[in-house]
Amino acid sequence: MSRDQKEQKIEYFLYARKSSESEDRQIQSIDDQESNLRRLASNLGIKIKEVLTESKSAKKPYCRPVFASMLERIEKGEAQGILCWQINRLSRNPVDSGTLGWMLQQGALKCIRTIDRQYLPDDNVLLFSIETGQANQFIIDLKKNSMRGMIGKVERGWLPSRAPIGYLNDTIKKVIIKDPERFNIVRKMWDMMLTGHYTPPKVLHIANNEWGLRTVKYKREGGKELSTSGIYRMFTNVFYMGIVDWGGQRREGKHDHMITPAEYDRVQLILGRAGKPRPKTHSFAFTGAIRCDSCGCLYTAETKQRLLISGKVNEHTYYHCTRKTRKIICDQKKHIPVENLELAIEKEIEKYTILPEFLEWALEGLDKNNATEIEDEVRIREMKQKNLLEAEKELDELTKMRRRQLIDDDSFIKGKQELQPKIDQMKAALQETETQSEKWIELTQKTFNFATYARKAFITAEDKEGLERQKEILLGLGERPVIKGEKLIIEPYEWLIPIKKEYPALEREYRRLERRKMLTPQTKTEALASVHARWGGYRDSNPD
């Protein structure tokens, strides 16, 4: 009996596979594979028992349920052959290739027929091994080539993956650009965190529900609200400050930076620990916001109930260290009643609380100084632009001299290495100047408002939103609040320090003048004007 006669008595499973992975993008679709294989079966008189299809990658074994079921059914004798487009449709890994080769040798699988050839039990096993090995090698080479391309892209300063929210992948130029729809919104979210008055969940709520922020819509995903995990990833992603972090490498990116390194570092401190966000907010006000000075772990809270003789249940809320770091012995063993902690925070707020009169004077001074600030900013910007143009002109002249062969390569390279860093530094300084005044004014206004109303807002907080507000106020006081020896210690933000240093003396003088009834209205007004003028000097003492 000839080979063709034997083949006609075999029942075949028609197996068609299409992977979404890159190596299969040029392979015919499942429908095309099936139609061509049915035509081949008709021409050869091959009997097809069943058509089996799946869209799974064959790069790894044990990932294709239809393929595994087909082999089991062949072992049971339901069919004796496989009809497929190419051998790489069946396997691209040595495990599945070995299984198919063994089934051929044992006779359980009597034939594998492709569009251009067939594999039989009595064939030379070396040929089957070579062809399946080529399919496997294709995956290995593809991975190497893809990895090499991505590493090269990182070395050139570009992220070789999907751009984070606020940016887009330019599929034509193969670079990352600003997202015109979301870039400014994401920058505003960073600005909210930089004030120290907002937590990530609060920023997330405002962005999703008040601004209508949605992620980029792709073919199979996107177009949804930003998630809680997504906003923590955003606020800890160095990409926004101009760094490409990929595959263990960190390079300066060529994309447009959204924030400065100083702004990134400040947000990390506000989050609680450099580079790592705090845990999610719980039902207690200060969980996830205070750390233990002894072991570095976060403080958490719990409410304990006690049954009184009268039958009433007395509840007490305590804060204590979580002690999650077992490698460090923690000596903070006592629990702190929530009342004591709130009182300690209130005392810290008092150090930076000002009278409403001083808020009015401060904002009035800001309005008057704003015009002068803008004029100064214009002059500084013009000077920096002039210096930048001169440096770029000098580099251009140097390049022209090299083209005319007036200087050699060594002189050109040496001159360029001296000029290029200066030009880059001037560009960065010019960009910083353009927004410095606006940022300072916004920060100062928020600081004065915080100093005026924070204490009242903290004391009057009652409901769930009030608890969140209390936490925001605590985080607005300073970096990394800690408990040491049952005492709350807060290192204040630098923009609050001038208030702590300068304001108490001004308030005492103001109250003294208010109490001196013997002064004439004119004398009293002149004296208060002196206090007013000195308070206006806060602008010059503000480190920001």
PyMOL commands that set and color helices and strands:
alter all, ss='L'
color gray80, all
select helices_A, chain A and resi 3-8+22-24+30-44+65-75+87-89+94-106+125-155+183-194+200-210+228-235+238-241+261-271+338-350+356-403+409-460+464-477+497-515+521-536+538-541
alter helices_A, ss='H'
color red, helices_A
select strands_A, chain A and resi 11-17+47-54+81-83+111-113+118-119+167-170+175-178+243-246+249-252+291-292+299-307+313-321+336-337+478-484+487-492
alter strands_A, ss='S'
color yellow, strands_A
deselect
rebuild
show_as cartoon
